[in-house]
Amino acid sequence: MNFDLHPEELILTNSLKQKIIDKIGRDSISVSQYMELALYEKDYGYYNNLLHKFGEAGDFITAPMVSKVFSECIAKQLKELLGHIPNNRNILEIGAGNGQMMLDLLKLLEDDISCYFVLELSANLISLQKSFISEKAPHLLTKIVWLDSLPTNFDGIILANEVLDAQPCDVIVWDNGKINERVISVDSNNNLVYKEVQLQSPELLDIAKKINLNADYYTSEISLNNRGFIKSLAQSLSSGFILLIDYGHSESEYYSLAKAKGTLRGFFRHQLLDDILVYPGLIDITTSVDFTSIATTAIDNGLDFIGYTTQAGFLLNCGMMEMLNSWHQKLGDTEYLRLTSQVNYLTSPNEMGEVFKVIGFSRGIDVAHWMGFTNNDRSYTL
């Protein structure tokens, strides 16, 4: 699939491609190294450059941008949890995107929280978020503190929506008893291409050997970054809660025959791309989350596992239908129909409802039952 690129897009992607080629040299780099450059390189990486990414004009739309219902349900869950925190009722959002969920939650929980921290590594996104809050609700800026690294001994709630899927991963190939790695090289025409080599990383090899597959040839992903990220959250959290929302599956689903080609893909202008090597710096590269590895890593690092469910189940547990019924009395028919269409997008099995999952952990506070996990528990699948 070819796109007509704007001149600034062409300059950016060619510049980043050359940086990647220079990094490869005469050898190759792993897919995780490629993703690190394509997504996070300081000048041209997808999440650091100035090109538009969010909404209809960008490459993707997140749940808080779909409807205020999403943030209202999240706020109900957070309010319940904040009630169990005696002091330092803080929220730490990892990767706040365009700032929509931050704005919504601050409006709803302003009197319940001490401080709203945001961990954001992109200076351009920080600027975007500050401008967004300044325009919509400037008085809330005094509640927000931007961070460039995880705090130590954090007390409160750590929240991340669509962060795990953007972490670099490696592509592993199980080939009739051999375990290989897909890496990225450069051909004679200066194009980025894949090749397969024997997997060398002892850590990746150990994980790959433990995955049960029923196929002679199978390609999928393993994310050491996600495991490292969860370990870092566990080390950061002194007492409180962690709530993670993302698209993905349990290990048995993730490595099923239905997904024998893996889940790594790109998005550009809302179009799905199977080839992530095109237009580096312009496309969002993502992979589904193996939630079994998330749960296992969290437990191994001292966190208490609370629950795991679908996004639809979580929103329903947090009173989504009750909210809709109450708004029906206040909104006109046209506005209410628009709202119900948004809710359908958030909860439909064919849209976000089943693909997106919600998982919760805690440390140091004995609250085993959260409203968001009351029904539709999927913990048994992990």
N, C-alpha and C positions, 0 to 999 in steps of 0.2 A: 504494500500500500504506500503510495507516494503522496506527499502533501506539498502544496505551494508554500514555501517558507518566506517570511518577511526578511528583508535584508539584515535586520539586527539579529533575527533568529539564526540565520545562516552563518553570520560572523561568530556568534556565540558557540554554536555546536561544532563548527570547524576548529575553533580555538581549543575547545575542550577535547575534541577528538585527537588533536595533535599532542596535547598533554598526555593523554592516555597512551598514545603510540610511543611517546618518549619514555613513559614509565615501563612499557612492555619491553622496549629495546629489541634484542634478538631472541628473547625468551617468551614468556607468557605471564599472565597474571590470573589469579582466581576470579571467579564471578563476584565474590564478596569484595575483593579489591576494586574491581570495575565499578560495582555499585557505590562504593565509598566515594570514588572520584565523580561518577556520573550524578550522584545525588548531593554530595556534600563538599565538593571542591570549593575552596573559599571564594573564588571569583565567578566561576561559570557553572558550578553544580546546581542541580535543579532546585534545591531548597534554599540556595543562597543568591541566585541571580534575581534580577528585578522583573522578569517576565511574569505576566499574570497567570495564576494557577487555579484560583478558586471560582466556583460558580459556573454559570452557563457559558461565560466567555473563556473559562479556563479548561482544566483537564479533568476535574472531579468535583463532586459535591458531597460534603460530609453531612451526617445526620443533623447536627445543630443548624445547618443551613437549610435543611428541608423544612423544618417546622419548629416552632417554639415549644411544641408538645414534648419533644425530646428533652430539652433542657429542663422543662418543668418537672418531668418525671425524675430526672437525675437529681434535681434540687430536693425533691421529696426524700429520696434515699439519703442524700448527704445531710439533710436536716436531722433525720433520725439518728445518724451516726454522730453528728456533732453534739447531740444531746448526751452522748456517753463520754465525751471528752471533758474532763474537769477544767483544764486550763489550756491556753494556747490553741484555740480552735482555729487552726490554720488549714488552708487548702493549698496544695501544690499541684498545678496542672503541668503535665509534660507535653510540650509541643502544642501551643494554643492556636496554631493555624492562622486564620484571619481574625480571630478574637471573638467570634460570635458566641460560643459557649461561655467563655469568660464573662462577657457582657451580661448574658442571660442569668448566669448563676450569681453574679454580683448583685444584680437587681433583686433577685429573689432571696438572697441570703446575706445581704449587707449587714443586718443587725445581728447575725448569728456567728460571724467569723471575725477573727482578730486580724488576719492578713491573708491576702490571696497572692501566693507566689507563682511565678511562671518560669519554668526552665525552657529557655529558647536559645539555640545556638546560632541562629541566623540573625545577623544585625538588620537585614532588610525586613524580616518578619517582625522583629521587635518594633521597628519603625512603623510598620503597617498596623500592628496591634495598638500602639500608642495613639496613632492618628485616629483609628476607629473608635477607641474609647473616648478620646477627647471630643470627637464629633458627636457621639451618641449620648454620653453621660460623663462629662468631665469631672464631676465631683467624686466619681469612683476611683480616679487615678491615685488618690491618697491611700487606697486599700491595697494597691498592687505593687509588688516588688519583683523585678525581673532578675533572674539568676543565669549564670553561664556554667554552673556545675551543680550537682546534687548537694544539698546541705547535709551536715552531719547532725546526728541526734535530733532528727525532725519529729515533731509531735503534730499529729493532725491527719489529714486525708490526702493521699496521693491519687491523682486522677489522670488517666491517659486514654484518649479516644483516637483510634487509628494512628498509633505510634509503632506498635509491634510490626505491622505489615511493611513498614518502610525501613526496617533494619536490614543491613546487608546479610546475605546468606550465601552458602556454597551449594553448587549443583553436583550431586552424586549420581553415578551411573552403576547400577548393579547389573553385571553382564555375565550370566551363566557361571556364577560362583566367583567371578572377579569383581572387585570394587574399584571403580575408577572415578576420576574427577573431571568435570568439564571445565576447561580453562579457556582463556581468550588470548589469541595471538593476532598477528598481522600477516596478510598474504602479499603476494608480489605486486598487487595493485593498490597497496596501502589501505586495504579494507580490513575492518575488524572481523575476525572469524573465530569459530569454536574449534577446539580439538580436545580429544580425550587422552588423559595421562593416568598412570597409576596413582591412586590416592596415597599421599605421603603423610599427611597430618595424623599423628597417633590419636588425638582427641576425636577428630572426625571419623577415623577408621573404627574406633571403639564404639561410637554411637551407631555407625552404619551397620556394624556386625550384629547389633542387638535388635535391629528393626526386622520384624517378621514380614517377609514378602512371599507372595505366591506367583511369581512371574520370573521367567528366564531373563528378561531384559526390562529394566525399570529405571526411570529417571525421576528424581525428586530433589527436594532441597533440605538442607540442615542449617539451622541458624545458630551459630555459636554466639552471635551478637545478642540475640534475644535472651539466651541463657545468661549472658554476662549482664545484660540490662536488668533482669529480674534479681540477680545476685546483688547488684548495686542498689536497687530499691530496698532490698531487705537490709542491707548494711546501713542505709540512710535512715530508715524508719526506726525511731526509738520506741514510740507507742502510737497506735492509731490504726488506720485502715488503708487498703489499696483497692482501687476499682479500675479495672481495665476493660475496654470495649474495642473489639476489632473483628475482622472477618477471618474465619478459620474453622478448624475441625479438631476432633480428638485424633490421637495417633492412628487408631485403627481405620478411621475414615481418610485421614490425610495420606496414608500409604496404602490405600485400597487400589484394586485393579482399575477402578473408574478414573483414577488420577495417575495413570502410568507414565504420563508425559510431564508430570509436575504441575506446579501452580504459578511459576514465575512468569510475569507478563508486564507489559507497559501500557500506559494510557497517554494519548495525545489528542487534545481537543475532543475529549469524551469518546474517542475511538480506541478499541482494544487492539493492542499490538502483541503478537506472539514473539516478535524479534526485539529484544531489548537493546540490541547493539546499534540500532538506528537512532539518529538525532540525540546523541548524549548531551545532557544538560537541558533538553527540551521536554523529555518525556518523564512521566512519573513511573518509576519501576517499583513493583510491589510483589509480594508473595503472601499466600494465605498462612495463617498462624497455626502451628502445632500446639494446641492448648494443653496437651498432656505434658509436653516438655516444660511448659510454663508452670503448671501446677507442681510437677516434680521438683523443679529447680527451686521454687518458692518454699516448699516444705523442707527440702534439704538445707535451706538457708534460714531455718527457724521461724518461718511465717506459718500462721494458722490458716488452713484452707477453709473458706466459708461456703462458697457455692459457685455453680456454673450453670448458665442457662442461655437461651436464645435472647436476642434483643427484643423480639416480640413478647416473649414470656416476661422479661424484666420490666418492660414498659407497662404491661398489663398489671403486673404485681404492684407497680408503683401508682396505680390508680388512673391510668390513662383514660379508660372509658368513663369514669366518674367525672374527669375533667371535661371530656367532650360533652357529656350530658349537661353539665353546668353552663358551658359556653353556648349550648344550643338555645338557651333562654335569652342570651344576650346578643347573639349575632344574627344578622339577616341570613336569609336562605343562601344567597350567593357566597357569602363569606364562610358560612358553615360548610357548604359543599366543598369549598376549597380546602378547608381544614381537614375534613374527612378524607379527601384525596391525599393530603400530606401524610396523614396517619396510616393510610393504606400502604403508602410507599415505605414507611418505617417498619411496618409489621407484616406485610405480605410475604409468604414463603418464596414468591417469585422475584421479590425485590430485596430488601434489607433484613426482613424479619427473621429468617432462619439461618442465613449465611453468617450474619453478625452474631457474635457471642459476647456474653458478659461474665467476668470471673472476679471473685472477691477474696481478699486475704486480710488478716489482721495481725497485730502484735501488741501484747501487753494490756489489752482490754478485753474482758470476758463478755463478748456479745456474739453469740453463735448464730443468731437468727436475724437476718436482714429482710426487710419487706420485699426487696427486689428478687429474692430467691425463695419466696414462700411456696410457689407452685411451679410446675414445669421444670423441675430439677433435672439437669443432664449430667450430674457429677458421675453417675454410674458408667458413662461412656468414656471417661478419661482413662 
